[in-house]
Amino acid sequence: MEGCWKLMGVAVLCIYWLPIWGFAAERQLRFGKSREFKILQVADMHFANGKTTPCENVLPRQVASCSDLNTTAFLRRMILAEKPHLIVFTGDNIVGADATDAAKSLNAAFAPAISSNIPWAAVLGNHDQQSTTLSREGVMKHIVGLKNTVSRVNPVEAHNIDGFGNYNIEVGGVEGSGFENKSVLNLYFLDSGDYSTVSSIPGYGWIKPSQQLWFERTSAKLRRAYMDKPEAQKGPAPGLAYFHIPLPEFASFDSTNFTGVKQQRISSASVNSGFFTTMVAAGDVKAAFTGHDHVNDFCGKLNTTQLCYAGGFGYHAYGKAGWSRRARVVVANLEKTEKGGWGAVKSIKTWKRLDDQHLTAIDGQVLWSKSSAGDVKAAFTGHDHVNDFCGKLNTTQLCYAGGFGYHAYGKAGWSRRARVVVANLEKTEKGGWGAVKSIKTWKRLDDQHLTTIDGQVLWSKSSAVCSEQDPAEKNKLVALE
């Protein structure tokens, strides 16, 4: 648990982002010398009144002895087995409607985390506030007042922000390293609401524009700080987002393009708030983690972002008899610097553990790695014979070659053509040849002179990606021919 109490950069944040409630900002999180930071995600505990609360959807032999205490026991086992540096509860922590006293239920639900002395954070789901004893705001305020939590109600600068439990946590680099004063991993927590408050829109809540504006501003500030001196970085530190209700984009996957299982429909809001686009545009969030749909536990990559369920944790929550309750673990690892110290985050991995005899680990996967982030600079295709363009989407060039064959449909007077791509190496300091410096392309027409057209730089190491055609570069390419 080395060095896991430090929330990076609070002195700076307090000027603009001082939380309204709790002492969480006084604590700091940072990577220790083990060079990893481990997060345990617990989704949908659905805690109520302890040993008198029955379990849902368990095997017949389990019914008589099963209660909320099974949820508590599972949480204790997970903490002992994984020894996380942070525990994150992603909503529906209690079922307010079944809780006699919401405050007591919250205390009992979080008790294993509190007694572990491990920092923990929580967001709200759609059931937490359903008691008669605590409002939604009251639930979040109660959480923030509990021991060892780094949760916050809301950032003070966002005077009219929707919901309760919108905040961020910075995880600093290893103490004594060049990154000790930088946040190398950024965690975002958002209130995805409970139910729609718009009469013409049925169903669940969503992340509102005010929350997205706060996220955009916070992300931009963190990106600037990370890419500024000292140890100025070329891109943003990776970020992870946690909220309860899945985005509509979680429905983009099928069994061919995710890891895990999908056993129920995606219960997102009936409107798309655009938060997925907001995350992608910010560029730092590598994965978003939710709960809500208890028998889904998959991760799937859409665009540049992994969308992940944890799977249902609690025994008073609906599930599937014989399908083990589970939790998700996420680990960020640091890279070695040239001087032998610890630097930026190198990779983010995940797996799940089942509440069985052995706490079986399943579905291990790499969510993101620095070496492979954005490694595909261009994709080339055919199929549409009279298209031959290249266009940049996000960080990747998408290119047609144009039709080549004469027994293929085309356009009379529009020459058949082919695409050429050239990668060039850079010179090293010792005068040798090193890594790829640039990737260029042009096309040749099947005419008398094999005319070269549309020379452009697809990617260059110095400028990251150059998507616009450079006339000077075009002339240079043609001249080389």
C-alpha positions in Angstrom: 0.0 0.0 0.0 3.1 2.2 -0.4 2.3 5.8 -1.0 -1.3 5.3 -1.8 -2.7 8.2 0.2 -1.7 11.1 -2.0 -4.1 13.0 -4.2 -1.8 14.8 -6.7 -1.8 18.5 -7.3 -4.4 19.6 -4.7 -2.6 22.8 -3.9 -3.2 23.9 -7.4 -6.7 22.6 -7.7 -7.8 24.2 -4.5 -7.6 27.6 -6.2 -10.3 26.7 -8.7 -11.7 23.3 -7.9 -12.1 23.2 -4.1 -14.8 20.7 -3.2 -17.8 21.8 -1.2 -17.9 18.9 1.2 -15.5 16.6 3.0 -11.8 16.4 3.7 -11.1 14.2 0.7 -9.0 16.9 -1.0 -6.4 16.7 1.8 -5.5 13.2 0.9 -3.2 12.4 -2.0 -3.0 9.4 -4.3 0.2 8.5 -6.2 2.0 5.6 -7.6 4.4 3.9 -5.2 7.7 2.3 -6.0 5.9 -0.9 -7.1 5.2 1.2 -10.2 1.5 0.1 -10.4 -1.8 1.6 -9.4 -4.6 -0.8 -8.9 -8.3 0.0 -8.8 -11.1 -2.3 -7.7 -14.5 -1.5 -9.2 -17.6 -2.6 -7.3 -20.9 -2.2 -9.2 -24.4 -2.5 -7.9 -24.1 -3.8 -4.3 -27.8 -3.1 -3.8 -27.3 -3.2 0.0 -30.3 -2.9 2.2 -30.7 -4.1 5.9 -27.9 -6.7 6.2 -28.6 -10.2 7.3 -32.4 -9.8 7.1 -32.2 -8.8 3.4 -32.7 -11.8 1.0 -30.7 -12.5 -2.1 -32.0 -12.4 -5.6 -31.4 -14.9 -8.4 -29.3 -17.4 -6.6 -29.3 -21.2 -6.7 -32.0 -23.0 -4.6 -29.4 -24.3 -2.2 -28.1 -20.8 -1.5 -31.5 -19.1 -0.8 -31.8 -20.0 2.9 -28.4 -18.7 4.0 -27.9 -15.8 1.6 -28.2 -12.1 2.5 -26.5 -8.8 2.2 -23.8 -10.4 4.3 -22.7 -12.4 1.3 -22.0 -9.1 -0.5 -20.0 -7.9 2.5 -18.0 -11.1 2.6 -17.3 -10.9 -1.2 -16.0 -7.3 -0.8 -13.7 -8.3 2.1 -12.3 -11.2 0.1 -11.7 -9.0 -2.9 -9.8 -6.4 -0.9 -7.6 -9.0 0.7 -6.9 -10.8 -2.6 -6.2 -7.8 -4.7 -4.9 -5.2 -2.2 -6.1 -2.3 -4.4 -4.8 1.3 -4.1 -8.3 2.6 -4.6 -11.8 1.1 -4.4 -14.5 2.6 -6.7 -18.2 2.0 -6.1 -20.1 2.8 -9.3 -23.6 3.3 -8.0 -26.7 1.5 -6.7 -24.6 1.1 -3.6 -27.8 0.6 -1.6 -31.4 0.0 -2.6 -33.0 3.0 -0.9 -36.5 1.6 -1.2 -35.6 -1.5 0.8 -33.4 0.3 3.4 -35.1 1.0 6.7 -32.4 3.7 7.4 -30.4 4.8 4.4 -27.5 6.2 6.5 -27.1 2.9 8.3 -27.3 0.9 5.1 -24.6 3.1 3.5 -22.4 2.7 6.6 -22.8 -1.1 6.4 -22.3 -1.3 2.6 -19.0 0.6 2.7 -17.8 -0.9 6.0 -15.2 -3.3 4.4 -13.7 -0.4 2.5 -13.7 1.9 5.5 -12.1 -0.7 7.8 -9.4 -1.5 5.2 -7.9 2.0 5.4 -7.8 2.0 1.6 -9.0 5.2 -0.1 -12.3 4.7 -1.8 -14.6 6.7 -4.1 -18.3 6.4 -5.0 -20.8 7.7 -7.5 -24.6 7.3 -7.3 -26.9 5.0 -9.3 -30.6 5.1 -9.8 -31.6 3.3 -6.6 -29.4 5.0 -3.9 -31.8 7.9 -3.2 -35.1 5.9 -3.0 -35.4 5.9 0.8 -37.6 8.1 2.8 -34.7 9.1 5.1 -32.1 10.6 2.6 -32.4 12.6 -0.6 -30.0 12.1 -3.5 -28.0 15.0 -2.3 -28.2 13.7 1.3 -26.8 10.3 0.2 -23.8 11.9 -1.5 -23.1 14.2 1.5 -23.3 11.2 3.8 -20.8 9.3 1.7 -18.4 12.2 1.6 -18.4 12.3 5.4 -17.3 8.7 5.8 -13.8 7.7 6.8 -11.1 7.2 4.1 -13.3 8.3 1.2 -11.9 10.6 -1.5 -15.4 11.2 -2.8 -16.8 14.7 -3.2 -20.2 16.2 -3.7 -19.4 18.6 -6.5 -16.7 21.1 -7.6 -17.2 24.6 -6.2 -16.6 26.4 -9.4 -19.5 24.6 -11.2 -22.2 26.6 -9.4 -25.1 25.1 -11.5 -23.8 21.6 -12.2 -26.4 18.9 -12.4 -26.3 15.9 -10.1 -24.3 15.1 -7.0 -20.9 13.3 -7.1 -19.1 15.0 -10.1 -15.4 15.2 -9.3 -11.9 14.2 -10.4 -8.9 12.6 -8.8 -5.3 13.0 -9.8 -2.8 10.2 -9.3 0.7 11.5 -9.1 3.9 9.9 -10.3 6.4 8.2 -8.0 7.8 10.4 -5.3 11.3 11.5 -6.0 10.9 10.9 -9.7 10.6 13.6 -12.4 6.9 12.9 -12.4 6.2 13.4 -8.7 4.5 16.8 -9.3 2.5 15.6 -12.3 -0.8 13.7 -12.4 0.1 10.7 -14.5 -3.4 9.1 -14.3 -6.6 11.1 -14.2 -9.9 9.7 -12.8 -13.2 11.3 -13.6 -16.4 10.6 -11.6 -19.8 11.7 -12.8 -23.4 11.4 -11.7 -25.3 9.8 -14.6 -28.6 10.5 -12.8 -31.5 8.3 -11.9 -34.6 8.8 -14.0 -35.5 11.4 -16.6 -37.1 14.6 -15.2 -38.4 15.6 -18.7 -42.0 14.5 -19.1 -41.7 13.8 -22.8 -38.5 11.7 -22.4 -39.1 8.4 -20.6 -36.5 6.2 -18.9 -33.2 6.7 -17.2 -31.2 9.8 -16.6 -28.1 11.0 -18.5 -25.0 13.1 -18.1 -26.1 16.7 -18.6 -24.4 19.6 -20.6 -23.3 21.3 -17.3 -21.5 18.2 -16.3 -19.9 17.8 -19.7 -18.7 21.4 -19.6 -17.1 20.7 -16.3 -15.4 17.6 -17.7 -14.1 19.4 -20.7 -12.6 22.2 -18.7 -11.1 19.9 -16.1 -9.7 17.6 -18.9 -8.2 20.6 -20.7 -6.6 21.9 -17.6 -5.0 18.5 -16.8 -3.8 18.1 -20.3 -2.1 21.5 -20.3 -0.4 20.8 -16.9 0.9 17.4 -18.1 2.2 18.7 -21.4 4.0 21.7 -19.7 7.3 21.8 -17.9 8.9 20.1 -16.0 9.0 16.8 -17.8 6.8 18.2 -20.6 4.9 15.4 -22.4 3.8 15.2 -26.0 0.3 14.0 -25.2 -2.1 13.9 -22.3 -1.9 11.6 -19.4 -4.4 8.7 -19.7 -7.8 9.1 -18.0 -10.5 6.7 -16.7 -14.1 7.7 -16.3 -16.6 6.1 -13.8 -20.4 6.5 -13.7 -23.4 4.3 -13.3 -25.7 4.3 -16.3 -24.1 3.1 -19.6 -24.0 5.3 -22.6 -26.0 4.4 -25.7 -22.7 3.6 -27.4 -22.4 0.5 -25.2 -25.0 -1.0 -27.7 -22.4 -0.7 -30.5 -20.9 -4.1 -29.8 -21.7 -7.7 -30.6 -20.0 -11.0 -29.6 -17.3 -10.5 -32.2 -15.8 -7.2 -30.9 -15.9 -7.3 -27.1 -14.4 -9.3 -24.2 -16.9 -10.7 -21.7 -20.6 -11.4 -22.0 -23.7 -9.4 -23.0 -26.8 -11.1 -21.5 -29.2 -8.2 -21.4 -30.1 -5.2 -23.5 -28.2 -2.0 -22.8 -30.3 0.0 -20.4 -29.1 3.5 -21.3 -31.0 6.7 -21.4 -33.5 7.0 -24.2 -31.7 10.1 -25.5 -28.0 10.4 -26.4 -26.4 13.2 -24.4 -23.3 13.2 -26.5 -20.9 12.4 -23.6 -19.1 9.7 -25.5 -18.3 12.3 -28.2 -17.2 14.7 -25.5 -14.8 12.1 -24.1 -13.4 11.2 -27.5 -12.9 14.9 -28.4 -11.0 15.5 -25.1 -8.6 12.7 -26.1 -7.4 11.6 -22.6 -10.1 9.1 -21.5 -8.9 5.6 -22.4 -11.8 3.7 -20.8 -15.1 4.3 -19.1 -16.6 2.0 -16.5 -20.2 1.5 -15.6 -22.6 -0.8 -13.8 -26.4 -0.8 -13.9 -26.8 -3.8 -16.2 -25.9 -6.6 -13.8 -25.4 -9.5 -16.2 -23.3 -7.7 -18.7 -19.6 -7.6 -18.0 -17.9 -6.9 -21.3 -15.3 -4.4 -22.5 -15.4 -3.2 -26.1 -13.4 -0.6 -27.8 -15.2 2.1 -29.8 -13.1 4.7 -31.6 -10.3 5.3 -29.1 -12.2 4.5 -25.9 -12.9 1.2 -24.1 -16.4 0.9 -22.7 -16.6 -1.5 -19.8 -19.1 -3.1 -17.5 -18.0 -4.5 -14.2 -20.8 -7.1 -13.8 -23.1 -7.3 -10.9 -21.5 -7.5 -7.4 -24.3 -7.5 -4.9 -26.5 -10.4 -3.8 -29.6 -8.3 -3.2 -29.4 -7.2 -6.9 -30.9 -9.2 -9.7 -28.5 -11.5 -11.5 -28.6 -15.0 -13.0 -28.6 -18.1 -10.8 -25.4 -20.0 -11.3 -23.6 -17.0 -12.9 -21.2 -15.7 -10.2 -21.2 -12.2 -8.8 -18.1 -10.4 -9.9 -15.9 -7.4 -9.7 -13.5 -5.6 -12.1 -9.9 -4.8 -11.4 -7.9 -2.2 -13.4 -4.1 -1.8 -13.1 -2.1 1.0 -14.6 1.7 0.4 -14.9 4.5 2.9 -15.3 7.3 2.9 -17.8 11.0 3.0 -17.0 12.7 6.3 -17.9 16.1 6.4 -19.7 17.7 7.3 -16.3 16.2 4.2 -14.7 13.5 5.9 -12.7 9.7 5.6 -13.1 7.9 7.8 -15.6 4.6 8.0 -17.3 1.8 5.3 -17.5 2.9 2.6 -20.0 -0.2 0.4 -20.0 -3.6 -0.1 -18.5 -4.9 -3.7 -18.0 -8.0 -5.2 -16.6 -9.5 -8.5 -15.4 -12.5 -9.7 -13.4 -12.8 -11.9 -10.4 -15.7 -14.2 -9.6 -17.1 -14.8 -6.2 -16.4 -18.5 -6.3 -14.1 -20.7 -4.1 -10.9 -19.4 -5.7 -11.9 -15.9 -6.7 -11.3 -17.0 -10.2 -9.7 -14.4 -12.5 -11.2 -14.2 -16.0 -11.0 -12.1 -19.2 -7.6 -10.5 -18.7 -7.0 -7.9 -21.4 -4.9 -4.8 -22.2 -7.2 -1.8 -22.4 -4.5 0.7 -23.5 -0.8 0.8 -23.9 1.4 3.8 -24.7 3.4 1.9 -27.3 0.3 0.9 -29.3 -1.8 4.0 -28.7 -2.6 5.5 -32.1 -0.2 3.0 -33.8 -2.3 2.7 -36.9 -1.6 5.9 -38.9 -3.4 5.0 -42.0 -5.9 2.4 -43.4 -6.1 1.6 -47.1 -9.0 0.1 -48.9 -10.5 -0.4 -52.4 -14.0 -1.6 -53.3 -15.4 1.8 -54.4 -13.5 2.1 -57.7 -14.0 5.7 -58.5 -13.1 7.0 -55.0 -9.4 7.7 -54.4 -9.2 10.2 -51.6 -7.4 10.2 -48.2 -9.1 11.8 -45.2 -8.2 12.1 -41.6 -10.6 10.9 -38.9 -9.4 11.3 -35.4 -5.7 10.3 -35.6 -6.0 7.9 -38.6 -5.9 8.6 -42.3 -8.5 6.6 -44.2 -7.5 6.1 -47.9 -8.9 4.7 -51.1 -6.5 3.6 -53.8 -8.9 4.1 -56.7 -9.8 1.4 -59.2 -6.9 -0.4 -61.0 -8.5 -3.2 -63.1 -10.0 -2.7 -66.6 -12.6 -5.4 -66.1 -13.9 -3.5 -63.1 -16.5 -0.7 -63.3 -15.0 2.8 -63.5 -15.6 6.0 -65.3 -14.8 6.6 -68.9 -12.0 9.1 -69.3 -11.0 8.7 -65.6 -7.7 6.9 -65.6 -7.2 3.6 -63.7 -4.7 4.2 -60.9 -2.7 2.8 -58.0 -1.5 4.2 -54.7 2.1 4.3 -53.5 3.1 4.7 -49.8 6.6 5.4 -48.7 8.0 5.3 -45.1 11.2 7.2 -44.4 13.6 6.7 -41.5 15.2 9.4 -39.3 18.9 9.8 -38.7 20.1 8.9 -35.2 22.5 11.1 -33.2 25.3 8.7 -34.0 24.6 9.0 -37.7 22.8 5.7 -38.2 19.3 5.0 -39.2 16.6 5.0 -36.5 12.8 5.0 -36.3 10.3 5.9 -39.0 10.2 9.7 -39.5 7.4 10.1 -42.0 4.9 8.3 -44.1 4.0 9.8 -47.5 1.7 8.8 -50.3 0.8 9.6 -53.9 -1.1 8.0 -56.8 0.0 7.2 -60.4 -2.4 7.2 -63.3 -2.4 4.7 -66.1 -1.6 7.2 -68.8 1.3 7.9 -71.2 3.6 9.2 -68.4 2.2 7.3 -65.4 1.4 10.8 -64.0 1.9 11.3 -60.3 -0.9 13.1 -58.5 -2.0 14.0 -55.0 1.3 13.7 -53.1 0.8 14.2 -49.4 2.3 13.5 -46.0 0.1 11.0 -44.1 2.0 11.2 -40.9 5.3 12.6 -39.6 6.9 12.0 -36.2 7.8 15.7 -35.7 4.3 17.0 -36.3 2.3 13.9 -35.0 0.0 13.8 -38.0 -0.2 16.0 -41.0 -3.5 15.5 -42.6 -3.6 18.5 -45.0 -1.9 18.2 -48.3 1.3 20.3 -48.5 1.7 21.8 -51.9 5.5 22.1 -51.4 5.6 18.4 -50.4 3.6 17.5 -53.4 6.0 19.2 -55.7 8.9 17.5 -53.9 7.3 14.1 -54.4 6.7 14.7 -58.1 10.2 16.0 -58.6 11.6 12.8 -57.0 10.0 10.9 -59.8 
